Amino acid sequence: MSDALDEIFCCDSLKGVVADLPEPAAPTVYRADNGVLMMVVGLVQSEEGLGYLDQAIMHCPFCGIKLQDAKAIAEKVSH
């Protein structure tokens, strides 16, 4: 795992679960181009190819540390 990915993990549990996921799911936790920390929560195969459902991560699902807030995300996302 790269040093860039290491810096987004707040605990060993989150880091471990991401490291053990198979392709094409890995990496499921990533920092988007706009800086928002995201997690892939679903995959679907369609005629156009593999599709991903992403969700912004507000708190770590393992240790509960606040990683980002809705206001900061809204400022980074353009519609």
Biopython code that builds the backbone (N, CA, C, O; Angstrom):
import numpy as np
from Bio.PDB.StructureBuilder import StructureBuilder

atoms = [
    (1, "MET", "N", (0.856, -1.179, 0.000)),
    (1, "MET", "CA", (0.000, 0.000, 0.000)),
    (1, "MET", "C", (0.894, 1.231, 0.000)),
    (1, "MET", "O", (1.914, 1.257, 0.687)),
    (2, "SER", "N", (0.523, 2.240, -0.755)),
    (2, "SER", "CA", (1.366, 3.422, -0.886)),
    (2, "SER", "C", (1.280, 4.323, 0.340)),
    (2, "SER", "O", (0.318, 4.259, 1.105)),
    (3, "ASP", "N", (2.302, 5.167, 0.518)),
    (3, "ASP", "CA", (2.306, 6.118, 1.624)),
    (3, "ASP", "C", (1.141, 7.085, 1.522)),
    (3, "ASP", "O", (0.607, 7.517, 2.544)),
    (4, "ALA", "N", (0.735, 7.436, 0.298)),
    (4, "ALA", "CA", (-0.395, 8.350, 0.106)),
    (4, "ALA", "C", (-1.667, 7.745, 0.665)),
    (4, "ALA", "O", (-2.470, 8.458, 1.266)),
    (5, "LEU", "N", (-1.874, 6.444, 0.483)),
    (5, "LEU", "CA", (-3.052, 5.793, 1.054)),
    (5, "LEU", "C", (-2.935, 5.673, 2.560)),
    (5, "LEU", "O", (-3.935, 5.817, 3.263)),
    (6, "ASP", "N", (-1.730, 5.411, 3.081)),
    (6, "ASP", "CA", (-1.534, 5.279, 4.522)),
    (6, "ASP", "C", (-2.007, 6.512, 5.273)),
    (6, "ASP", "O", (-2.540, 6.392, 6.376)),
    (7, "GLU", "N", (-1.824, 7.691, 4.701)),
    (7, "GLU", "CA", (-2.144, 8.919, 5.429)),
    (7, "GLU", "C", (-3.643, 9.140, 5.621)),
    (7, "GLU", "O", (-4.018, 9.983, 6.436)),
    (8, "ILE", "N", (-4.519, 8.422, 4.910)),
    (8, "ILE", "CA", (-5.959, 8.634, 5.089)),
    (8, "ILE", "C", (-6.564, 7.714, 6.137)),
    (8, "ILE", "O", (-7.738, 7.864, 6.479)),
    (9, "PHE", "N", (-5.785, 6.760, 6.658)),
    (9, "PHE", "CA", (-6.315, 5.824, 7.646)),
    (9, "PHE", "C", (-6.087, 6.321, 9.056)),
    (9, "PHE", "O", (-4.987, 6.750, 9.404)),
    (10, "CYS", "N", (-7.136, 6.261, 9.873)),
    (10, "CYS", "CA", (-7.054, 6.737, 11.246)),
    (10, "CYS", "C", (-6.761, 5.616, 12.227)),
    (10, "CYS", "O", (-6.346, 5.877, 13.356)),
    (11, "CYS", "N", (-6.974, 4.346, 11.807)),
    (11, "CYS", "CA", (-6.754, 3.227, 12.713)),
    (11, "CYS", "C", (-6.351, 1.980, 11.928)),
    (11, "CYS", "O", (-6.557, 1.900, 10.717)),
    (12, "ASP", "N", (-5.775, 1.015, 12.635)),
    (12, "ASP", "CA", (-5.321, -0.212, 11.988)),
    (12, "ASP", "C", (-6.485, -1.040, 11.433)),
    (12, "ASP", "O", (-6.310, -1.748, 10.442)),
    (13, "SER", "N", (-7.663, -0.965, 12.050)),
    (13, "SER", "CA", (-8.811, -1.734, 11.567)),
    (13, "SER", "C", (-9.237, -1.282, 10.175)),
    (13, "SER", "O", (-9.446, -2.114, 9.292)),
    (14, "LEU", "N", (-9.368, 0.016, 9.972)),
    (14, "LEU", "CA", (-9.740, 0.540, 8.659)),
    (14, "LEU", "C", (-8.653, 0.212, 7.634)),
    (14, "LEU", "O", (-8.962, -0.197, 6.515)),
    (15, "LYS", "N", (-7.418, 0.384, 7.999)),
    (15, "LYS", "CA", (-6.301, 0.089, 7.097)),
    (15, "LYS", "C", (-6.290, -1.398, 6.722)),
    (15, "LYS", "O", (-6.072, -1.740, 5.560)),
    (16, "GLY", "N", (-6.522, -2.271, 7.691)),
    (16, "GLY", "CA", (-6.498, -3.703, 7.450)),
    (16, "GLY", "C", (-7.612, -4.188, 6.562)),
    (16, "GLY", "O", (-7.385, -5.015, 5.679)),
    (17, "VAL", "N", (-8.813, -3.691, 6.775)),
    (17, "VAL", "CA", (-9.945, -4.152, 5.978)),
    (17, "VAL", "C", (-9.808, -3.719, 4.525)),
    (17, "VAL", "O", (-10.204, -4.459, 3.625)),
    (18, "VAL", "N", (-9.269, -2.562, 4.286)),
    (18, "VAL", "CA", (-9.064, -2.088, 2.921)),
    (18, "VAL", "C", (-7.950, -2.885, 2.249)),
    (18, "VAL", "O", (-8.061, -3.228, 1.072)),
    (19, "ALA", "N", (-6.887, -3.179, 2.976)),
    (19, "ALA", "CA", (-5.755, -3.905, 2.403)),
    (19, "ALA", "C", (-6.131, -5.319, 2.000)),
    (19, "ALA", "O", (-5.530, -5.868, 1.077)),
    (20, "ASP", "N", (-7.110, -5.928, 2.663)),
    (20, "ASP", "CA", (-7.479, -7.320, 2.403)),
    (20, "ASP", "C", (-8.567, -7.490, 1.360)),
    (20, "ASP", "O", (-8.952, -8.624, 1.076)),
    (21, "LEU", "N", (-9.081, -6.416, 0.775)),
    (21, "LEU", "CA", (-10.152, -6.544, -0.212)),
    (21, "LEU", "C", (-9.580, -6.917, -1.570)),
    (21, "LEU", "O", (-8.523, -6.421, -1.962)),
    (22, "PRO", "N", (-10.288, -7.802, -2.299)),
    (22, "PRO", "CA", (-9.817, -8.230, -3.622)),
    (22, "PRO", "C", (-10.140, -7.198, -4.696)),
    (22, "PRO", "O", (-10.992, -6.332, -4.497)),
    (23, "GLU", "N", (-9.462, -7.293, -5.827)),
    (23, "GLU", "CA", (-9.808, -6.475, -6.995)),
    (23, "GLU", "C", (-11.164, -6.932, -7.499)),
    (23, "GLU", "O", (-11.437, -8.124, -7.355)),
    (24, "PRO", "N", (-12.029, -6.140, -8.064)),
    (24, "PRO", "CA", (-11.815, -4.730, -8.364)),
    (24, "PRO", "C", (-12.228, -3.801, -7.234)),
    (24, "PRO", "O", (-12.254, -2.583, -7.411)),
    (25, "ALA", "N", (-12.552, -4.366, -6.068)),
    (25, "ALA", "CA", (-13.041, -3.544, -4.962)),
    (25, "ALA", "C", (-11.956, -2.670, -4.348)),
    (25, "ALA", "O", (-12.264, -1.607, -3.808)),
    (26, "ALA", "N", (-10.708, -3.083, -4.413)),
    (26, "ALA", "CA", (-9.646, -2.319, -3.776)),
    (26, "ALA", "C", (-9.161, -1.213, -4.703)),
    (26, "ALA", "O", (-9.055, -1.483, -5.900)),
    (27, "PRO", "N", (-8.862, -0.016, -4.273)),
    (27, "PRO", "CA", (-9.084, 0.410, -2.900)),
    (27, "PRO", "C", (-10.512, 0.898, -2.716)),
    (27, "PRO", "O", (-11.039, 1.623, -3.561)),
    (28, "THR", "N", (-11.124, 0.512, -1.640)),
    (28, "THR", "CA", (-12.483, 0.967, -1.400)),
    (28, "THR", "C", (-12.512, 2.311, -0.702)),
    (28, "THR", "O", (-13.512, 3.025, -0.779)),
    (29, "VAL", "N", (-11.440, 2.665, -0.028)),
    (29, "VAL", "CA", (-11.348, 3.970, 0.613)),
    (29, "VAL", "C", (-10.293, 4.768, -0.144)),
    (29, "VAL", "O", (-9.155, 4.328, -0.308)),
    (30, "TYR", "N", (-10.694, 5.946, -0.600)),
    (30, "TYR", "CA", (-9.771, 6.753, -1.393)),
    (30, "TYR", "C", (-10.122, 8.224, -1.255)),
    (30, "TYR", "O", (-11.234, 8.575, -0.861)),
    (31, "ARG", "N", (-9.173, 9.073, -1.579)),
    (31, "ARG", "CA", (-9.416, 10.520, -1.601)),
    (31, "ARG", "C", (-9.679, 10.902, -3.049)),
    (31, "ARG", "O", (-8.818, 10.721, -3.910)),
    (32, "ALA", "N", (-10.876, 11.434, -3.319)),
    (32, "ALA", "CA", (-11.268, 11.843, -4.662)),
    (32, "ALA", "C", (-10.434, 13.038, -5.122)),
    (32, "ALA", "O", (-9.761, 13.689, -4.323)),
    (33, "ASP", "N", (-10.493, 13.309, -6.404)),
    (33, "ASP", "CA", (-9.734, 14.435, -6.967)),
    (33, "ASP", "C", (-10.071, 15.757, -6.292)),
    (33, "ASP", "O", (-9.228, 16.652, -6.230)),
    (34, "ASN", "N", (-11.308, 15.892, -5.780)),
    (34, "ASN", "CA", (-11.713, 17.130, -5.120)),
    (34, "ASN", "C", (-11.338, 17.155, -3.639)),
    (34, "ASN", "O", (-11.646, 18.121, -2.941)),
    (35, "GLY", "N", (-10.663, 16.082, -3.146)),
    (35, "GLY", "CA", (-10.195, 16.048, -1.766)),
    (35, "GLY", "C", (-11.127, 15.372, -0.789)),
    (35, "GLY", "O", (-10.774, 15.230, 0.382)),
    (36, "VAL", "N", (-12.307, 14.947, -1.219)),
    (36, "VAL", "CA", (-13.271, 14.302, -0.326)),
    (36, "VAL", "C", (-12.869, 12.845, -0.128)),
    (36, "VAL", "O", (-12.569, 12.143, -1.093)),
    (37, "LEU", "N", (-12.864, 12.392, 1.125)),
    (37, "LEU", "CA", (-12.569, 11.006, 1.455)),
    (37, "LEU", "C", (-13.812, 10.174, 1.159)),
    (37, "LEU", "O", (-14.883, 10.441, 1.703)),
    (38, "MET", "N", (-13.670, 9.160, 0.293)),
    (38, "MET", "CA", (-14.798, 8.373, -0.195)),
    (38, "MET", "C", (-14.594, 6.889, 0.087)),
    (38, "MET", "O", (-13.470, 6.427, 0.283)),
    (39, "MET", "N", (-15.712, 6.146, 0.102)),
    (39, "MET", "CA", (-15.676, 4.700, 0.232)),
    (39, "MET", "C", (-16.609, 4.094, -0.811)),
    (39, "MET", "O", (-17.745, 4.543, -0.963)),
    (40, "VAL", "N", (-16.135, 3.079, -1.530)),
    (40, "VAL", "CA", (-16.983, 2.339, -2.461)),
    (40, "VAL", "C", (-17.847, 1.409, -1.617)),
    (40, "VAL", "O", (-17.331, 0.579, -0.870)),
    (41, "VAL", "N", (-19.171, 1.553, -1.742)),
    (41, "VAL", "CA", (-20.088, 0.733, -0.942)),
    (41, "VAL", "C", (-20.869, -0.265, -1.779)),
    (41, "VAL", "O", (-21.614, -1.080, -1.234)),
    (42, "GLY", "N", (-20.711, -0.212, -3.099)),
    (42, "GLY", "CA", (-21.412, -1.161, -3.942)),
    (42, "GLY", "C", (-20.831, -1.212, -5.338)),
    (42, "GLY", "O", (-20.266, -0.237, -5.833)),
    (43, "LEU", "N", (-20.979, -2.361, -5.958)),
    (43, "LEU", "CA", (-20.533, -2.575, -7.336)),
    (43, "LEU", "C", (-21.684, -3.189, -8.114)),
    (43, "LEU", "O", (-22.458, -3.975, -7.568)),
    (44, "VAL", "N", (-21.799, -2.833, -9.386)),
    (44, "VAL", "CA", (-22.818, -3.434, -10.239)),
    (44, "VAL", "C", (-22.245, -3.591, -11.642)),
    (44, "VAL", "O", (-21.572, -2.697, -12.155)),
    (45, "GLN", "N", (-22.518, -4.728, -12.246)),
    (45, "GLN", "CA", (-22.091, -4.969, -13.618)),
    (45, "GLN", "C", (-23.244, -4.595, -14.544)),
    (45, "GLN", "O", (-24.370, -5.053, -14.349)),
    (46, "SER", "N", (-22.970, -3.770, -15.545)),
    (46, "SER", "CA", (-23.992, -3.385, -16.511)),
    (46, "SER", "C", (-23.442, -3.601, -17.910)),
    (46, "SER", "O", (-22.289, -3.998, -18.081)),
    (47, "GLU", "N", (-24.266, -3.341, -18.900)),
    (47, "GLU", "CA", (-23.818, -3.469, -20.282)),
    (47, "GLU", "C", (-22.681, -2.503, -20.597)),
    (47, "GLU", "O", (-21.856, -2.775, -21.469)),
    (48, "GLU", "N", (-22.638, -1.375, -19.889)),
    (48, "GLU", "CA", (-21.585, -0.375, -20.111)),
    (48, "GLU", "C", (-20.303, -0.687, -19.350)),
    (48, "GLU", "O", (-19.290, -0.022, -19.564)),
    (49, "GLY", "N", (-20.324, -1.680, -18.469)),
    (49, "GLY", "CA", (-19.143, -2.024, -17.681)),
    (49, "GLY", "C", (-19.459, -2.049, -16.199)),
    (49, "GLY", "O", (-20.622, -2.064, -15.799)),
    (50, "LEU", "N", (-18.423, -2.054, -15.399)),
    (50, "LEU", "CA", (-18.558, -2.103, -13.948)),
    (50, "LEU", "C", (-18.862, -0.714, -13.408)),
    (50, "LEU", "O", (-18.168, 0.251, -13.726)),
    (51, "GLY", "N", (-19.906, -0.618, -12.587)),
    (51, "GLY", "CA", (-20.276, 0.656, -11.982)),
    (51, "GLY", "C", (-20.050, 0.621, -10.481)),
    (51, "GLY", "O", (-20.167, -0.432, -9.854)),
    (52, "TYR", "N", (-19.728, 1.769, -9.905)),
    (52, "TYR", "CA", (-19.436, 1.881, -8.482)),
    (52, "TYR", "C", (-20.421, 2.827, -7.816)),
    (52, "TYR", "O", (-20.821, 3.833, -8.402)),
    (53, "LEU", "N", (-20.811, 2.500, -6.587)),
    (53, "LEU", "CA", (-21.587, 3.409, -5.753)),
    (53, "LEU", "C", (-20.653, 3.874, -4.652)),
    (53, "LEU", "O", (-20.181, 3.070, -3.848)),
    (54, "ASP", "N", (-20.387, 5.174, -4.616)),
    (54, "ASP", "CA", (-19.470, 5.752, -3.633)),
    (54, "ASP", "C", (-20.244, 6.551, -2.600)),
    (54, "ASP", "O", (-21.317, 7.082, -2.890)),
    (55, "GLN", "N", (-19.698, 6.635, -1.398)),
    (55, "GLN", "CA", (-20.289, 7.415, -0.312)),
    (55, "GLN", "C", (-19.170, 8.149, 0.402)),
    (55, "GLN", "O", (-18.122, 7.570, 0.689)),
    (56, "ALA", "N", (-19.390, 9.422, 0.688)),
    (56, "ALA", "CA", (-18.409, 10.168, 1.479)),
    (56, "ALA", "C", (-18.367, 9.593, 2.890)),
    (56, "ALA", "O", (-19.399, 9.231, 3.454)),
    (57, "ILE", "N", (-17.176, 9.515, 3.448)),
    (57, "ILE", "CA", (-16.998, 8.990, 4.808)),
    (57, "ILE", "C", (-16.931, 10.167, 5.771)),
    (57, "ILE", "O", (-16.055, 11.024, 5.654)),
    (58, "MET", "N", (-17.848, 10.206, 6.711)),
    (58, "MET", "CA", (-17.850, 11.272, 7.717)),
    (58, "MET", "C", (-17.045, 10.866, 8.952)),
    (58, "MET", "O", (-16.251, 11.648, 9.474)),
    (59, "HIS", "N", (-17.264, 9.632, 9.410)),
    (59, "HIS", "CA", (-16.590, 9.083, 10.588)),
    (59, "HIS", "C", (-16.054, 7.698, 10.241)),
    (59, "HIS", "O", (-16.636, 6.986, 9.423)),
    (60, "CYS", "N", (-14.954, 7.327, 10.860)),
    (60, "CYS", "CA", (-14.409, 5.983, 10.664)),
    (60, "CYS", "C", (-15.423, 4.971, 11.193)),
    (60, "CYS", "O", (-15.899, 5.119, 12.318)),
    (61, "PRO", "N", (-15.765, 3.943, 10.405)),
    (61, "PRO", "CA", (-16.735, 2.946, 10.867)),
    (61, "PRO", "C", (-16.177, 2.042, 11.967)),
    (61, "PRO", "O", (-16.937, 1.276, 12.561)),
    (62, "PHE", "N", (-14.890, 2.105, 12.254)),
    (62, "PHE", "CA", (-14.287, 1.238, 13.253)),
    (62, "PHE", "C", (-13.954, 1.944, 14.552)),
    (62, "PHE", "O", (-14.278, 1.445, 15.629)),
    (63, "CYS", "N", (-13.311, 3.100, 14.465)),
    (63, "CYS", "CA", (-12.907, 3.785, 15.702)),
    (63, "CYS", "C", (-13.760, 5.016, 16.002)),
    (63, "CYS", "O", (-13.700, 5.550, 17.110)),
    (64, "GLY", "N", (-14.556, 5.474, 15.029)),
    (64, "GLY", "CA", (-15.465, 6.595, 15.257)),
    (64, "GLY", "C", (-14.865, 7.975, 15.119)),
    (64, "GLY", "O", (-15.570, 8.967, 15.306)),
    (65, "ILE", "N", (-13.602, 8.073, 14.801)),
    (65, "ILE", "CA", (-12.964, 9.384, 14.645)),
    (65, "ILE", "C", (-13.622, 10.139, 13.496)),
    (65, "ILE", "O", (-13.866, 9.572, 12.431)),
    (66, "LYS", "N", (-13.908, 11.423, 13.718)),
    (66, "LYS", "CA", (-14.473, 12.270, 12.675)),
    (66, "LYS", "C", (-13.392, 12.561, 11.646)),
    (66, "LYS", "O", (-12.341, 13.111, 11.975)),
    (67, "LEU", "N", (-13.654, 12.189, 10.401)),
    (67, "LEU", "CA", (-12.675, 12.350, 9.334)),
    (67, "LEU", "C", (-12.920, 13.597, 8.497)),
    (67, "LEU", "O", (-11.976, 14.199, 7.986)),
    (68, "GLN", "N", (-14.170, 13.983, 8.357)),
    (68, "GLN", "CA", (-14.530, 15.188, 7.599)),
    (68, "GLN", "C", (-15.977, 15.528, 7.937)),
    (68, "GLN", "O", (-16.694, 14.698, 8.496)),
    (69, "ASP", "N", (-16.406, 16.726, 7.606)),
    (69, "ASP", "CA", (-17.782, 17.109, 7.909)),
    (69, "ASP", "C", (-18.527, 17.536, 6.651)),
    (69, "ASP", "O", (-17.924, 17.802, 5.611)),
    (70, "ALA", "N", (-19.837, 17.596, 6.769)),
    (70, "ALA", "CA", (-20.702, 17.871, 5.627)),
    (70, "ALA", "C", (-20.412, 19.237, 5.013)),
    (70, "ALA", "O", (-20.448, 19.376, 3.790)),
    (71, "LYS", "N", (-20.130, 20.238, 5.825)),
    (71, "LYS", "CA", (-19.866, 21.580, 5.295)),
    (71, "LYS", "C", (-18.592, 21.582, 4.442)),
    (71, "LYS", "O", (-18.565, 22.180, 3.367)),
    (72, "ALA", "N", (-17.558, 20.922, 4.915)),
    (72, "ALA", "CA", (-16.300, 20.863, 4.156)),
    (72, "ALA", "C", (-16.506, 20.115, 2.850)),
    (72, "ALA", "O", (-15.964, 20.507, 1.817)),
    (73, "ILE", "N", (-17.289, 19.034, 2.887)),
    (73, "ILE", "CA", (-17.568, 18.276, 1.676)),
    (73, "ILE", "C", (-18.352, 19.118, 0.689)),
    (73, "ILE", "O", (-18.036, 19.135, -0.501)),
    (74, "ALA", "N", (-19.366, 19.814, 1.166)),
    (74, "ALA", "CA", (-20.184, 20.652, 0.284)),
    (74, "ALA", "C", (-19.356, 21.730, -0.408)),
    (74, "ALA", "O", (-19.620, 22.084, -1.557)),
    (75, "GLU", "N", (-18.352, 22.250, 0.299)),
    (75, "GLU", "CA", (-17.480, 23.258, -0.300)),
    (75, "GLU", "C", (-16.587, 22.682, -1.404)),
    (75, "GLU", "O", (-16.186, 23.400, -2.321)),
    (76, "LYS", "N", (-16.277, 21.386, -1.313)),
    (76, "LYS", "CA", (-15.396, 20.753, -2.284)),
    (76, "LYS", "C", (-16.131, 20.213, -3.505)),
    (76, "LYS", "O", (-15.538, 20.054, -4.572)),
    (77, "VAL", "N", (-17.401, 19.935, -3.352)),
    (77, "VAL", "CA", (-18.172, 19.283, -4.422)),
    (77, "VAL", "C", (-18.856, 20.328, -5.279)),
    (77, "VAL", "O", (-19.510, 21.237, -4.766)),
    (78, "SER", "N", (-18.702, 20.195, -6.581)),
    (78, "SER", "CA", (-19.420, 21.083, -7.493)),
    (78, "SER", "C", (-20.438, 20.260, -8.251)),
    (78, "SER", "O", (-20.162, 19.124, -8.637)),
    (79, "HIS", "N", (-21.594, 20.816, -8.463)),
    (79, "HIS", "CA", (-22.671, 20.091, -9.163)),
    (79, "HIS", "C", (-22.901, 20.683, -10.518)),
    (79, "HIS", "O", (-23.764, 20.212, -11.259)),
]
sb = StructureBuilder()
sb.init_structure("model")
sb.init_model(0)
sb.init_chain("A")
sb.init_seg("    ")
for serial, (resi, resn, name, xyz) in enumerate(atoms, 1):
    if name == "N":
        sb.init_residue(resn, " ", resi, " ")
    sb.init_atom(name, np.array(xyz, "f"), 0.0, 1.0, " ", f" {name:<3s}", serial, name[0])
structure = sb.get_structure()
